[in-house]
Amino acid sequence: MKKIFKLIAIALLVMTIKPALAQEVEGTPTDTLGAAINKLQSAIELMQRFKITGYLQAQSQFSDSIGNAFAGGAFPAGTDKRFKVRRGRLKFAYNTLLTTFVAQFDVTESGFGTKDMYLVVRDPWTQTVSLTGGVFNRPFGYEVAYSSSQLESPERARFTQALFPGEEDLGWMVTIQGAKTSTWNWLRIQGGYFEGNGINPASKKMKDFIGQISINKASMDEKIKYGIGASYYDGGVLETTANTYVLNNGIYSKDASQAAGKFAKRQYVGIDAQFSAESGLGLTTIRGEYLNGKQPSVAGSANSFTANPTGDLYLRNIMGAYAILIQSIKGTKDQIVLKYDVFDPNTKVSGDQIGLKATGFNATTAGDIKYSTIGIGWIYAYDANVKLTAYYDIVKNEKSKNLAGYGSDLKDNVFTLRLQYKF
């Protein structure tokens, strides 16, 4: 596809140059030919700086029951199966030695939206320090910034989806990393300030800080690669009402120290690690992340906000983690995937404590239920552009006899069949 674009551009350029050559009757043939070649080389260099890429994910999903499933978003009410374009991305990038401009859009049956829109400016001396501004991935953990076209599971871990909806945010970030030829290229330090409400924010006075340090190294023959990282998120959520609740003895009570106009603390600490090795079996890859922290959210959900809240806040201690194993089968186009992830939106309450009621207090809700998921998948790389993914999520929820509908495990396992085309 890229070669076709380049051939079309060169053909158009040749058609433009040819009339010009005919008009150069007074110049020498050598001068005219040299000028034409220089012009053609300049056009080719321009085309090499400009890249168009994209991918499409068409999929079908089937759930165990109606109304319970969550996989890349909740199923619509009254639905246990759905067909959709999960992602339809078109990305434009222009690169020079010191700058990069990126615009990426998401086009699906649901409409058209901006995914990324940012610029990168590198220092002109060592190209070690860069400034990024606009809408781009939050620099937290590994999975947030991992390309959706490369995901081995159909979706990111449940806690990643809940805490970092859409992956991107609006802000500025400084990155320190040696050039590819540098002996310090294995170390990356980045940090910046972000809106905190995602890509379509409502303005708020307080901005959120996100910082990350990561190390990535490889053996001399590149058969073994490994990395580790640590991330920190420090921000807040605007309290738009006078009521903010904290957990005491399994139930929510009003926090007298909080008030409308203040900011409730939003804070995460995370670590991540990656390892891959080539062997007689094929390429083996293992990755994992762990996160804990404080999350202001609404009564019925621990999800992060994509706009300033309009109701009361509930302050929770959260925990999330995942581990994934990807095994390529040598000599074939197949990969086997095993993944486990867990999201506990309230580590201070569990089991039958959830849903307990008391006069003058607010009860915990379904937003405090812990979920764990085992994913089993198979990926077939049809060719360099097309891959087929079949994946089954086995979802287990925390049970409580005091919360209606959660006295037993919900029937919310999901099978996903996805065909992806990437260019």
DOFIMI-847431 format. One record per residue (C-alpha): residue number from 1; x, y, z. Coordinates in Angstrom, 3 decimals. Example, Ala and Ser with C-alpha at 12.3 -4.5 7.8 and 13.67 -1.06 7.14 Angstrom:
! DOFIMI-847431
drenza=1; east=12.300; north=-4.500; up=7.800 $
drenza=2; east=13.670; north=-1.060; up=7.140 $
***
This chain:
! DOFIMI-847431
drenza=1; east=0.000; north=0.000; up=0.000 $
drenza=2; east=2.800; north=2.433; up=0.907 $
drenza=3; east=4.664; north=1.561; up=-2.316 $
drenza=4; east=1.542; north=2.286; up=-4.344 $
drenza=5; east=1.217; north=5.744; up=-2.733 $
drenza=6; east=4.864; north=6.498; up=-3.557 $
drenza=7; east=4.533; north=5.305; up=-7.197 $
drenza=8; east=1.450; north=7.476; up=-7.689 $
drenza=9; east=3.285; north=10.495; up=-6.258 $
drenza=10; east=6.325; north=9.918; up=-8.500 $
drenza=11; east=4.105; north=9.510; up=-11.570 $
drenza=12; east=2.320; north=12.773; up=-10.820 $
drenza=13; east=5.645; north=14.503; up=-10.333 $
drenza=14; east=7.011; north=13.165; up=-13.652 $
drenza=15; east=3.919; north=14.453; up=-15.460 $
drenza=16; east=4.554; north=17.850; up=-13.875 $
drenza=17; east=8.251; north=17.899; up=-14.778 $
drenza=18; east=7.817; north=16.780; up=-18.407 $
drenza=19; east=6.125; north=19.997; up=-19.651 $
drenza=20; east=8.727; north=22.011; up=-17.788 $
drenza=21; east=11.513; north=20.163; up=-19.622 $
drenza=22; east=9.907; north=20.923; up=-22.950 $
drenza=23; east=9.901; north=24.647; up=-22.141 $
drenza=24; east=13.613; north=24.734; up=-21.240 $
drenza=25; east=14.697; north=25.130; up=-24.865 $
drenza=26; east=17.443; north=27.631; up=-24.089 $
drenza=27; east=19.145; north=25.541; up=-21.346 $
drenza=28; east=21.650; north=22.812; up=-22.009 $
drenza=29; east=20.343; north=19.205; up=-21.835 $
drenza=30; east=22.715; north=18.435; up=-18.955 $
drenza=31; east=21.528; north=21.397; up=-16.854 $
drenza=32; east=17.890; north=20.617; up=-17.539 $
drenza=33; east=18.271; north=16.949; up=-16.642 $
drenza=34; east=20.194; north=17.763; up=-13.439 $
drenza=35; east=17.512; north=20.205; up=-12.295 $
drenza=36; east=14.795; north=17.648; up=-12.999 $
drenza=37; east=16.634; north=14.962; up=-11.015 $
drenza=38; east=17.146; north=17.314; up=-8.055 $
drenza=39; east=13.465; north=18.196; up=-8.104 $
drenza=40; east=12.519; north=14.519; up=-8.208 $
drenza=41; east=14.863; north=13.689; up=-5.309 $
drenza=42; east=13.370; north=16.504; up=-3.219 $
drenza=43; east=9.878; north=15.165; up=-3.857 $
drenza=44; east=10.918; north=11.636; up=-2.896 $
drenza=45; east=12.499; north=12.912; up=0.345 $
drenza=46; east=9.259; north=14.742; up=1.120 $
drenza=47; east=7.251; north=11.564; up=0.568 $
drenza=48; east=9.592; north=9.624; up=2.849 $
drenza=49; east=8.945; north=12.090; up=5.670 $
drenza=50; east=5.190; north=11.691; up=5.291 $
drenza=51; east=3.543; north=8.416; up=6.361 $
drenza=52; east=-0.033; north=7.178; up=6.193 $
drenza=53; east=-0.891; north=4.099; up=8.237 $
drenza=54; east=-4.043; north=2.587; up=9.617 $
drenza=55; east=-5.975; north=-0.503; up=10.599 $
drenza=56; east=-9.484; north=-1.873; up=10.856 $
drenza=57; east=-10.816; north=-4.321; up=13.449 $
drenza=58; east=-14.081; north=-6.027; up=12.515 $
drenza=59; east=-15.412; north=-8.327; up=15.219 $
drenza=60; east=-18.244; north=-10.393; up=16.612 $
drenza=61; east=-18.818; north=-10.961; up=20.345 $
drenza=62; east=-21.005; north=-13.487; up=22.124 $
drenza=63; east=-21.845; north=-13.397; up=25.842 $
drenza=64; east=-23.198; north=-16.047; up=28.238 $
drenza=65; east=-26.285; north=-13.999; up=29.039 $
drenza=66; east=-28.166; north=-10.801; up=28.285 $
drenza=67; east=-27.265; north=-7.541; up=29.998 $
drenza=68; east=-24.177; north=-8.517; up=32.039 $
drenza=69; east=-21.184; north=-8.600; up=29.697 $
drenza=70; east=-18.295; north=-6.149; up=29.566 $
drenza=71; east=-15.585; north=-6.459; up=26.923 $
drenza=72; east=-14.351; north=-3.272; up=25.338 $
drenza=73; east=-17.320; north=-1.535; up=26.931 $
drenza=74; east=-20.591; north=-2.867; up=28.268 $
drenza=75; east=-22.962; north=-4.720; up=25.941 $
drenza=76; east=-26.123; north=-2.752; up=25.109 $
drenza=77; east=-29.145; north=-3.490; up=27.295 $
drenza=78; east=-31.013; north=-6.607; up=26.206 $
drenza=79; east=-28.075; north=-7.871; up=24.138 $
drenza=80; east=-25.939; north=-10.999; up=24.412 $
drenza=81; east=-24.216; north=-10.725; up=21.019 $
drenza=82; east=-23.000; north=-7.874; up=18.875 $
drenza=83; east=-21.177; north=-7.158; up=15.617 $
drenza=84; east=-19.105; north=-4.007; up=15.355 $
drenza=85; east=-16.050; north=-2.230; up=14.035 $
drenza=86; east=-14.071; north=-2.095; up=17.264 $
drenza=87; east=-11.478; north=0.293; up=15.883 $
drenza=88; east=-10.980; north=1.946; up=12.515 $
drenza=89; east=-7.826; north=4.036; up=12.649 $
drenza=90; east=-6.232; north=6.315; up=10.069 $
drenza=91; east=-2.928; north=7.916; up=11.057 $
drenza=92; east=-0.975; north=10.700; up=9.379 $
drenza=93; east=2.596; north=11.444; up=10.474 $
drenza=94; east=5.232; north=13.879; up=9.237 $
drenza=95; east=8.806; north=13.486; up=10.509 $
drenza=96; east=11.963; north=15.540; up=10.311 $
drenza=97; east=15.179; north=15.154; up=12.263 $
drenza=98; east=13.959; north=17.450; up=15.042 $
drenza=99; east=10.161; north=17.379; up=14.805 $
drenza=100; east=7.205; north=15.025; up=14.458 $
drenza=101; east=3.558; north=15.810; up=13.784 $
drenza=102; east=0.868; north=13.137; up=14.243 $
drenza=103; east=-2.867; north=13.163; up=13.597 $
drenza=104; east=-4.820; north=9.939; up=14.138 $
drenza=105; east=-8.561; north=9.476; up=13.751 $
drenza=106; east=-10.974; north=6.705; up=14.718 $
drenza=107; east=-13.723; north=5.910; up=12.195 $
drenza=108; east=-16.330; north=3.292; up=13.123 $
drenza=109; east=-20.058; north=2.690; up=12.709 $
drenza=110; east=-20.511; north=4.927; up=15.765 $
drenza=111; east=-18.975; north=7.951; up=14.058 $
drenza=112; east=-15.746; north=9.890; up=13.560 $
drenza=113; east=-13.442; north=10.994; up=16.379 $
drenza=114; east=-9.978; north=12.352; up=17.067 $
drenza=115; east=-7.664; north=9.795; up=18.670 $
drenza=116; east=-4.276; north=11.540; up=18.628 $
drenza=117; east=-3.256; north=15.060; up=17.682 $
drenza=118; east=0.207; north=16.057; up=18.846 $
drenza=119; east=3.600; north=17.454; up=17.984 $
drenza=120; east=7.082; north=16.479; up=19.175 $
drenza=121; east=10.063; north=18.853; up=19.179 $
drenza=122; east=13.560; north=17.476; up=19.934 $
drenza=123; east=16.592; north=19.419; up=21.088 $
drenza=124; east=18.931; north=20.268; up=18.171 $
drenza=125; east=22.163; north=19.302; up=19.941 $
drenza=126; east=21.814; north=15.697; up=21.110 $
drenza=127; east=18.167; north=14.809; up=20.254 $
drenza=128; east=17.966; north=13.511; up=23.831 $
drenza=129; east=15.289; north=15.849; up=25.220 $
drenza=130; east=11.912; north=16.238; up=23.526 $
drenza=131; east=8.718; north=18.158; up=24.227 $
drenza=132; east=5.351; north=16.665; up=23.280 $
drenza=133; east=2.140; north=18.674; up=23.257 $
drenza=134; east=-1.459; north=17.938; up=22.298 $
drenza=135; east=-3.585; north=14.805; up=22.641 $
drenza=136; east=-1.531; north=11.623; up=23.136 $
drenza=137; east=-1.146; north=8.506; up=25.295 $
drenza=138; east=-0.750; north=9.006; up=29.015 $
drenza=139; east=2.796; north=7.971; up=30.065 $
drenza=140; east=1.663; north=5.464; up=32.690 $
drenza=141; east=2.536; north=1.779; up=32.741 $
drenza=142; east=3.034; north=-0.341; up=29.647 $
drenza=143; east=-0.403; north=-1.290; up=28.378 $
drenza=144; east=-1.810; north=2.258; up=28.135 $
drenza=145; east=0.632; north=3.244; up=25.368 $
drenza=146; east=0.808; north=-0.227; up=23.756 $
drenza=147; east=-0.694; north=0.000; up=20.271 $
drenza=148; east=-4.228; north=-1.362; up=20.014 $
drenza=149; east=-3.252; north=-2.974; up=16.701 $
drenza=150; east=-0.575; north=-5.020; up=18.511 $
drenza=151; east=-2.727; north=-6.139; up=21.470 $
drenza=152; east=-2.715; north=-9.906; up=21.895 $
drenza=153; east=-5.920; north=-9.801; up=23.960 $
drenza=154; east=-8.860; north=-8.006; up=22.311 $
drenza=155; east=-8.869; north=-5.379; up=25.078 $
drenza=156; east=-6.596; north=-3.943; up=27.713 $
drenza=157; east=-6.949; north=-5.108; up=31.322 $
drenza=158; east=-10.160; north=-4.143; up=33.087 $
drenza=159; east=-8.414; north=-1.689; up=35.447 $
drenza=160; east=-6.669; north=0.012; up=32.511 $
drenza=161; east=-10.007; north=0.541; up=30.764 $
drenza=162; east=-11.574; north=1.873; up=33.970 $
drenza=163; east=-8.808; north=4.233; up=35.088 $
drenza=164; east=-7.491; north=5.417; up=31.700 $
drenza=165; east=-10.530; north=5.516; up=29.371 $
drenza=166; east=-9.493; north=6.057; up=25.775 $
drenza=167; east=-5.790; north=5.948; up=26.800 $
drenza=168; east=-5.170; north=9.541; up=25.615 $
drenza=169; east=-5.272; north=12.837; up=27.465 $
drenza=170; east=-4.617; north=16.477; up=26.640 $
drenza=171; east=-1.383; north=18.012; up=27.916 $
drenza=172; east=2.371; north=18.573; up=27.704 $
drenza=173; east=5.165; north=16.100; up=28.356 $
drenza=174; east=8.972; north=16.179; up=28.499 $
drenza=175; east=10.883; north=13.015; up=27.530 $
drenza=176; east=14.569; north=12.305; up=28.166 $
drenza=177; east=15.997; north=9.404; up=26.194 $
drenza=178; east=19.259; north=8.940; up=24.333 $
drenza=179; east=19.233; north=8.590; up=20.552 $
drenza=180; east=19.157; north=5.052; up=19.107 $
drenza=181; east=22.920; north=5.205; up=18.621 $
drenza=182; east=23.496; north=6.331; up=22.223 $
drenza=183; east=24.715; north=3.977; up=24.965 $
drenza=184; east=21.933; north=5.447; up=27.138 $
drenza=185; east=19.066; north=4.665; up=24.779 $
drenza=186; east=17.871; north=1.918; up=27.180 $
drenza=187; east=16.783; north=4.509; up=29.788 $
drenza=188; east=13.704; north=6.702; up=29.332 $
drenza=189; east=12.370; north=9.340; up=31.723 $
drenza=190; east=9.166; north=11.193; up=30.949 $
drenza=191; east=6.690; north=13.335; up=32.781 $
drenza=192; east=4.139; north=16.043; up=32.193 $
drenza=193; east=0.906; north=17.759; up=33.145 $
drenza=194; east=-2.452; north=16.714; up=31.734 $
drenza=195; east=-6.041; north=17.901; up=31.787 $
drenza=196; east=-7.076; north=14.824; up=33.757 $
drenza=197; east=-10.495; north=14.397; up=32.150 $
drenza=198; east=-9.335; north=12.819; up=28.910 $
drenza=199; east=-9.578; north=13.880; up=25.300 $
drenza=200; east=-12.825; north=15.886; up=25.626 $
drenza=201; east=-12.266; north=17.689; up=28.923 $
drenza=202; east=-14.311; north=20.218; up=30.771 $
drenza=203; east=-11.922; north=22.879; up=32.001 $
drenza=204; east=-10.636; north=22.485; up=35.550 $
drenza=205; east=-8.129; north=24.555; up=37.451 $
drenza=206; east=-6.044; north=21.675; up=38.766 $
drenza=207; east=-3.938; north=19.715; up=36.252 $
drenza=208; east=-2.699; north=16.155; up=36.816 $
drenza=209; east=0.952; north=15.098; up=36.853 $
drenza=210; east=2.045; north=11.787; up=35.309 $
drenza=211; east=5.645; north=10.580; up=35.434 $
drenza=212; east=7.429; north=7.413; up=34.380 $
drenza=213; east=10.900; north=5.865; up=34.416 $
drenza=214; east=11.522; north=2.797; up=32.255 $
drenza=215; east=14.453; north=0.585; up=31.275 $
drenza=216; east=14.574; north=-1.598; up=28.160 $
drenza=217; east=17.569; north=-3.761; up=27.271 $
drenza=218; east=18.461; north=-6.702; up=25.017 $
drenza=219; east=21.160; north=-9.338; up=24.700 $
drenza=220; east=23.862; north=-8.935; up=22.064 $
drenza=221; east=22.076; north=-11.230; up=19.605 $
drenza=222; east=18.660; north=-9.671; up=20.424 $
drenza=223; east=17.217; north=-13.085; up=21.276 $
drenza=224; east=16.458; north=-11.983; up=24.841 $
drenza=225; east=14.780; north=-8.661; up=25.634 $
drenza=226; east=13.595; north=-7.306; up=28.957 $
drenza=227; east=12.283; north=-4.143; up=30.542 $
drenza=228; east=10.947; north=-2.666; up=33.755 $
drenza=229; east=9.186; north=0.563; up=34.610 $
drenza=230; east=7.692; north=2.597; up=37.440 $
drenza=231; east=4.884; north=5.147; up=37.038 $
drenza=232; east=3.261; north=7.775; up=39.235 $
drenza=233; east=-0.021; north=9.672; up=38.829 $
drenza=234; east=-0.865; north=12.648; up=41.045 $
drenza=235; east=-4.002; north=14.656; up=40.391 $
drenza=236; east=-7.484; north=15.454; up=41.550 $
drenza=237; east=-11.175; north=15.483; up=40.699 $
drenza=238; east=-13.232; north=18.622; up=41.193 $
drenza=239; east=-15.879; north=18.294; up=43.895 $
drenza=240; east=-18.937; north=19.973; up=42.410 $
drenza=241; east=-21.286; north=19.209; up=45.331 $
drenza=242; east=-20.935; north=19.528; up=49.095 $
drenza=243; east=-21.075; north=15.758; up=49.539 $
drenza=244; east=-17.983; north=13.555; up=49.381 $
drenza=245; east=-17.998; north=10.115; up=51.001 $
drenza=246; east=-15.279; north=7.908; up=52.481 $
drenza=247; east=-15.487; north=4.301; up=53.666 $
drenza=248; east=-15.764; north=3.585; up=57.388 $
drenza=249; east=-16.429; north=0.075; up=58.711 $
drenza=250; east=-17.765; north=-1.132; up=55.374 $
drenza=251; east=-20.184; north=1.753; up=54.674 $
drenza=252; east=-19.829; north=5.268; up=53.310 $
drenza=253; east=-19.974; north=8.301; up=55.578 $
drenza=254; east=-19.708; north=11.954; up=54.652 $
drenza=255; east=-16.202; north=13.425; up=54.754 $
drenza=256; east=-16.497; north=16.710; up=56.651 $
drenza=257; east=-13.092; north=17.888; up=55.426 $
drenza=258; east=-14.248; north=18.000; up=51.807 $
drenza=259; east=-16.439; north=20.644; up=50.224 $
drenza=260; east=-17.656; north=21.915; up=46.875 $
drenza=261; east=-14.880; north=23.618; up=44.935 $
drenza=262; east=-12.111; north=21.489; up=46.448 $
drenza=263; east=-10.294; north=18.632; up=44.695 $
drenza=264; east=-10.484; north=15.008; up=45.795 $
drenza=265; east=-7.140; north=13.212; up=45.575 $
drenza=266; east=-6.544; north=10.986; up=42.549 $
drenza=267; east=-3.269; north=9.113; up=42.946 $
drenza=268; east=-1.791; north=5.907; up=41.485 $
drenza=269; east=1.547; north=4.134; up=41.767 $
drenza=270; east=2.371; north=1.420; up=39.255 $
drenza=271; east=5.126; north=-0.955; up=38.206 $
drenza=272; east=5.456; north=-2.971; up=34.998 $
drenza=273; east=7.849; north=-5.580; up=33.583 $
drenza=274; east=8.378; north=-7.324; up=30.232 $
drenza=275; east=10.474; north=-10.298; up=29.104 $
drenza=276; east=10.829; north=-12.103; up=25.767 $
drenza=277; east=13.134; north=-14.862; up=24.525 $
drenza=278; east=13.651; north=-16.881; up=21.348 $
drenza=279; east=13.924; north=-20.669; up=21.763 $
drenza=280; east=13.227; north=-23.910; up=19.976 $
drenza=281; east=9.541; north=-23.412; up=20.756 $
drenza=282; east=9.398; north=-19.962; up=19.185 $
drenza=283; east=9.175; north=-16.506; up=20.730 $
drenza=284; east=7.992; north=-16.478; up=24.353 $
drenza=285; east=6.777; north=-13.164; up=25.787 $
drenza=286; east=5.710; north=-12.420; up=29.359 $
drenza=287; east=4.407; north=-9.050; up=30.556 $
drenza=288; east=2.785; north=-7.792; up=33.724 $
drenza=289; east=1.675; north=-4.689; up=35.635 $
drenza=290; east=0.532; north=-3.814; up=39.122 $
drenza=291; east=-1.189; north=-0.608; up=40.296 $
drenza=292; east=-2.692; north=0.714; up=43.499 $
drenza=293; east=-3.879; north=4.093; up=44.663 $
drenza=294; east=-6.794; north=6.402; up=45.448 $
drenza=295; east=-9.715; north=6.949; up=43.090 $
drenza=296; east=-12.542; north=9.518; up=43.377 $
drenza=297; east=-15.591; north=8.296; up=41.463 $
drenza=298; east=-19.369; north=7.942; up=41.644 $
drenza=299; east=-21.366; north=5.561; up=43.828 $
drenza=300; east=-22.055; north=2.935; up=41.171 $
drenza=301; east=-18.726; north=2.899; up=39.342 $
drenza=302; east=-15.008; north=3.323; up=40.023 $
drenza=303; east=-14.298; north=4.529; up=36.483 $
drenza=304; east=-12.367; north=7.741; up=35.895 $
drenza=305; east=-14.249; north=10.800; up=34.695 $
drenza=306; east=-14.141; north=12.119; up=31.140 $
drenza=307; east=-15.659; north=15.440; up=32.247 $
drenza=308; east=-16.096; north=17.236; up=35.544 $
drenza=309; east=-18.537; north=15.288; up=37.770 $
drenza=310; east=-22.004; north=16.625; up=38.461 $
drenza=311; east=-22.839; north=14.473; up=41.502 $
drenza=312; east=-21.412; north=13.323; up=44.826 $
drenza=313; east=-17.940; north=11.752; up=44.966 $
drenza=314; east=-16.976; north=8.452; up=46.604 $
drenza=315; east=-13.336; north=7.990; up=47.575 $
drenza=316; east=-11.945; north=4.477; up=47.076 $
drenza=317; east=-8.658; north=2.635; up=47.512 $
drenza=318; east=-8.087; north=0.638; up=44.325 $
drenza=319; east=-5.844; north=-2.167; up=43.051 $
drenza=320; east=-5.315; north=-3.602; up=39.573 $
drenza=321; east=-2.930; north=-6.091; up=38.010 $
drenza=322; east=-2.448; north=-8.334; up=34.996 $
drenza=323; east=-0.026; north=-10.931; up=33.659 $
drenza=324; east=0.054; north=-12.176; up=30.073 $
drenza=325; east=1.915; north=-14.997; up=28.324 $
drenza=326; east=2.242; north=-15.051; up=24.520 $
drenza=327; east=3.783; north=-18.115; up=22.898 $
drenza=328; east=4.563; north=-18.095; up=19.174 $
drenza=329; east=4.714; north=-21.577; up=17.689 $
drenza=330; east=7.924; north=-21.883; up=15.712 $
drenza=331; east=7.532; north=-22.611; up=12.025 $
drenza=332; east=3.866; north=-21.551; up=12.012 $
drenza=333; east=1.820; north=-18.350; up=11.882 $
drenza=334; east=0.149; north=-19.118; up=15.212 $
drenza=335; east=0.313; north=-17.615; up=18.697 $
drenza=336; east=-1.278; north=-18.882; up=21.912 $
drenza=337; east=-2.275; north=-16.290; up=24.535 $
drenza=338; east=-3.009; north=-16.690; up=28.257 $
drenza=339; east=-3.912; north=-13.651; up=30.367 $
drenza=340; east=-5.048; north=-13.013; up=33.912 $
drenza=341; east=-6.196; north=-9.644; up=35.183 $
drenza=342; east=-7.832; north=-8.424; up=38.367 $
drenza=343; east=-9.444; north=-5.117; up=39.326 $
drenza=344; east=-10.492; north=-4.392; up=42.895 $
drenza=345; east=-12.174; north=-0.953; up=42.958 $
drenza=346; east=-12.380; north=-0.925; up=46.765 $
drenza=347; east=-9.712; north=-2.822; up=48.700 $
drenza=348; east=-11.255; north=-1.865; up=52.065 $
drenza=349; east=-14.426; north=-3.891; up=51.579 $
drenza=350; east=-15.070; north=-7.414; up=50.328 $
drenza=351; east=-17.590; north=-10.240; up=50.132 $
drenza=352; east=-20.765; north=-9.884; up=52.169 $
drenza=353; east=-19.652; north=-6.479; up=53.464 $
drenza=354; east=-20.636; north=-5.051; up=50.083 $
drenza=355; east=-24.206; north=-3.783; up=50.149 $
drenza=356; east=-24.471; north=-3.473; up=53.940 $
drenza=357; east=-26.867; north=-0.717; up=54.987 $
drenza=358; east=-27.054; north=1.478; up=58.072 $
drenza=359; east=-29.230; north=4.453; up=58.978 $
drenza=360; east=-27.552; north=7.729; up=58.088 $
drenza=361; east=-24.905; north=6.077; up=55.892 $
drenza=362; east=-24.611; north=5.155; up=52.215 $
drenza=363; east=-24.184; north=1.499; up=51.294 $
drenza=364; east=-21.461; north=0.151; up=49.064 $
drenza=365; east=-22.657; north=-0.798; up=45.579 $
drenza=366; east=-21.815; north=-2.784; up=42.454 $
drenza=367; east=-19.103; north=-0.169; up=41.912 $
drenza=368; east=-17.184; north=-1.811; up=44.779 $
drenza=369; east=-17.256; north=-5.360; up=43.344 $
drenza=370; east=-13.915; north=-6.977; up=42.455 $
drenza=371; east=-13.510; north=-8.724; up=39.086 $
drenza=372; east=-10.917; north=-11.206; up=37.871 $
drenza=373; east=-10.631; north=-12.428; up=34.303 $
drenza=374; east=-8.850; north=-15.367; up=32.695 $
drenza=375; east=-8.352; north=-14.927; up=28.968 $
drenza=376; east=-7.477; north=-17.722; up=26.517 $
drenza=377; east=-6.722; north=-16.829; up=22.913 $
drenza=378; east=-5.365; north=-17.889; up=19.535 $
drenza=379; east=-3.905; north=-15.526; up=16.933 $
drenza=380; east=-3.306; north=-16.480; up=13.300 $
drenza=381; east=-1.177; north=-14.135; up=11.167 $
drenza=382; east=-2.629; north=-14.685; up=7.703 $
drenza=383; east=0.009; north=-12.405; up=6.177 $
drenza=384; east=1.884; north=-9.207; up=7.031 $
drenza=385; east=-1.373; north=-7.206; up=6.963 $
drenza=386; east=-4.111; north=-9.530; up=8.198 $
drenza=387; east=-4.523; north=-11.394; up=11.470 $
drenza=388; east=-7.382; north=-13.361; up=12.982 $
drenza=389; east=-7.971; north=-13.494; up=16.754 $
drenza=390; east=-10.242; north=-15.888; up=18.645 $
drenza=391; east=-10.410; north=-15.139; up=22.369 $
drenza=392; east=-12.486; north=-16.270; up=25.352 $
drenza=393; east=-12.800; north=-14.236; up=28.565 $
drenza=394; east=-13.778; north=-16.165; up=31.718 $
drenza=395; east=-14.965; north=-13.482; up=34.141 $
drenza=396; east=-15.417; north=-13.975; up=37.894 $
drenza=397; east=-16.955; north=-11.382; up=40.184 $
drenza=398; east=-16.869; north=-10.982; up=43.953 $
drenza=399; east=-20.071; north=-12.320; up=45.543 $
drenza=400; east=-22.186; north=-10.733; up=48.280 $
drenza=401; east=-25.496; north=-11.922; up=49.710 $
drenza=402; east=-26.232; north=-8.333; up=50.751 $
drenza=403; east=-26.088; north=-6.887; up=47.231 $
drenza=404; east=-28.971; north=-7.687; up=44.908 $
drenza=405; east=-27.868; north=-9.596; up=41.827 $
drenza=406; east=-24.440; north=-10.491; up=43.195 $
drenza=407; east=-25.237; north=-13.469; up=45.421 $
drenza=408; east=-23.580; north=-15.689; up=42.807 $
drenza=409; east=-21.193; north=-15.340; up=39.896 $
drenza=410; east=-22.693; north=-13.441; up=36.957 $
drenza=411; east=-22.926; north=-15.194; up=33.612 $
drenza=412; east=-20.757; north=-12.715; up=31.743 $
drenza=413; east=-18.090; north=-14.714; up=29.924 $
drenza=414; east=-17.428; north=-13.361; up=26.424 $
drenza=415; east=-16.127; north=-14.919; up=23.204 $
drenza=416; east=-14.560; north=-12.485; up=20.699 $
drenza=417; east=-13.767; north=-13.218; up=17.068 $
drenza=418; east=-11.806; north=-10.428; up=15.379 $
drenza=419; east=-10.342; north=-9.885; up=11.927 $
drenza=420; east=-7.789; north=-7.078; up=11.634 $
drenza=421; east=-6.315; north=-5.472; up=8.544 $
drenza=422; east=-3.321; north=-3.192; up=9.020 $
drenza=423; east=-1.285; north=-1.214; up=6.525 $
***
